[in-house]
Amino acid sequence: MKVLNKMLLNWIYMLCFLGGYINAISIVKYSYTVSHFTGHISKAAINMISGNFLEVLKIISIVFAFVIGTTISGYLVEGRE
């Protein structure tokens, strides 16, 4: 049981590190964070009204990648604890 808890803790550390790493890369490369939905959806709406559809596509792809990543990690980490 102790080994299982240590493995789970290491897995949680790795997921947190990778989430922060991906967020930092996204900030540096695209000037957007990938951890806040409401801000991105607002930016996409503003850019859509402005006619900047390439920016809208970039924002929506970032949000979609975040949703896919969280879905995969949700399936990998079973249980509600």
SULDAJO-V450993 format. One record per residue. N is the residue number from 1. PSI is psi in degrees with one decimal (NA if undefined). OMEGA is omega in degrees with one decimal (NA if undefined). Layout:
BEGIN
N:PSI:OMEGA
N:PSI:OMEGA
END
This chain:
BEGIN
1:-37.5:-179.8
2:-38.1:178.3
3:-40.4:178.9
4:-43.0:177.8
5:-39.3:178.9
6:-40.3:177.6
7:-41.9:179.1
8:-41.7:178.4
9:-41.8:177.0
10:-39.1:178.3
11:-42.7:178.5
12:-42.7:176.8
13:-43.7:-179.0
14:-42.7:179.3
15:-41.1:178.1
16:-43.1:179.2
17:-46.1:-179.5
18:-37.3:176.5
19:-45.1:176.9
20:-38.9:179.1
21:-47.0:179.6
22:-38.9:177.4
23:-43.0:-180.0
24:-41.4:177.7
25:-42.1:179.5
26:-38.7:177.9
27:-45.2:-177.2
28:-44.0:-173.6
29:-42.5:-173.2
30:-5.4:-175.7
31:31.0:176.9
32:145.6:170.9
33:157.3:-179.9
34:15.8:-175.4
35:0.9:-178.2
36:109.7:-177.8
37:-46.2:-170.8
38:-39.9:178.2
39:-40.4:179.9
40:-41.9:179.8
41:-38.6:176.9
42:-43.9:178.4
43:-39.3:178.6
44:-42.0:179.5
45:-42.6:178.9
46:-44.7:179.4
47:-32.0:178.1
48:-43.4:178.4
49:-34.5:179.4
50:-12.3:179.6
51:12.3:-179.6
52:77.0:-171.7
53:-24.5:176.1
54:-39.6:177.2
55:-38.0:177.7
56:-43.7:179.1
57:-40.0:179.6
58:-43.8:-179.1
59:-45.9:-179.5
60:-36.9:178.5
61:-35.1:177.3
62:-44.9:178.6
63:-42.1:179.2
64:-41.6:178.2
65:-37.4:177.2
66:-42.9:179.6
67:-44.1:178.8
68:-44.1:179.9
69:-42.4:178.8
70:-32.5:176.6
71:-44.2:179.2
72:-44.2:180.0
73:-30.5:175.5
74:-38.1:176.9
75:-32.1:-178.6
76:-36.8:179.9
77:98.7:-175.7
78:154.8:175.7
79:165.4:-177.8
80:-3.5:-177.3
81:NA:NA
END
